[in-house]
Amino acid sequence: VQLQASGGGLVQAGGSLRVSCVASGRTFSTYSFSTYDIAWFRQSPGKEREFVAAIDWSGGSRKYSDSVKGRFTISRDNAKNTVYLQMDAVKPEDTAVYYCAAVTAQVAGPPLYSSKYNYWGQGTLVTVSS
């Protein structure tokens, strides 16, 4: 069972970047992946991990933190076992390690709390220069 985050890098403030999260392993067969809610969290040095965005199993329900709403877009391609986070109009305060996480689909929609997620990727570093 693996979640592999990638696509991080250095970007100038106001620019764009897309990070990806690919799921693999028996738990995430093509059929099973579509039964998981997926979220992105981020963590900056000295700060707690915070929620960024989440998408339900179908892609029909999406949630965003207030700090990224209107700038970031989460999407998924279940045929590719992949979730994307499109980051536009980035700011220096978006600098962090971004983690993707998965949990079996929740009736109430994708959770906002990291403790609700069972599977985690290793993270990808996004650095926004001013």
N, C-alpha and C positions, 0 to 999 in steps of 0.2 A: 504494500500500500504506500503510494507516494504521491505527493503534491509537489510539483516543481515550478517554482516562480522564476520568471526571467524577464528581461527587457529593461531592467534598471540601468541608470547611467547618469551622466552629467547633462543638465539642461539649463538654459538661461531662464531667468524669471520672465514670465509671459509666454513662454514656449509650451510645447506639447511633448508628451511621451506616452507610450502605451506599454503597460506591463501585462504579462500573460501568466496564467496558472494552468498547467497541464496535469491531469490526473492519470495515474497508471496503476496497474496491479489488479489483483483479483477482485478487490472490493469495488474498483472503479471500472468494471467492464463497460462497454458502450451503453448497455441497457441500464446498469446500475447508476452510472454517473448522472443520468437524468432524474434520479430519485433523490438527489442531494441538493441542499441549499449550500451556497458558497458565499463566502465573505472575504473582504480585504480588511486587514488591520495594519496599523503602522506603529513604529516605535522609534522615537528620537532619543539620543543620549540623555540620560538623566530623567527621562519621562516614562510614564506608564504606557503600556500598549493601548492604543485607542482604535475604536471602530472607525472605518472609512466608508465602506459601502457593502451591500449584500444583495444577492439575487436569489429568488426562489428556484425550485427545480425546473419550472417551466419557462422562466424568464419573464413571467407576467407580473411579478411583484419585485420592486427594487426599492432599496432604502439607502439613504445617504446621511452622513453626518452634516450638521449645519455648516461646518467649515469647508466642505467640498461641494456642497449642493450647487448646481448650476455650472460647475467647472469640470467635474469628473463624471464619467459615464461607465457603468458596469454593464457588461453583456456576456452572453455565453453562447457557445456552439456545442451542443450536446453530441453531435456527430464526431467532433474532434476532441471530446473530453476536455474542453478548454473554456476558461473564463478570462475575460479581458477587463482591464481597467484603463480607460482612455482618460488621460490627465491633460486638460487644457488650461491655459492661463495660469500656469503653475506659479507658486510663490516660494520665497526662501523658506517659509515655515512649513512647506510640504516636504522638506528634506527629512528623510527617515528610511528605515528598513521596512519594506512592505511585505507583509505575510498574507498568504491565502489560507483559508481554512474551510473545512467541510463538515456538515452534519446531515443526517438523514432528514428529509423534508419534514418541516414542522407545520402543524395545522395553522398556527398563528402567523405563519410567514417566517422569513429568515430572522434568526435572533440577532440582537445587537451586542450581546455580551460574549466575550471570548471564552468564558467558562462553559458555554453551551456547545462549543465545537469540539469534535473528536479528533479530527485529522488536521495536521498543519504542515505547510511547506517550510522550506528553509529560509525564505526571505530573499528579497532583491533590493539592493541599495539604490535609492533615488536621491540625487543631490541637485538642488536648485541654487544656482549662483545668482547673486544680485547684480 
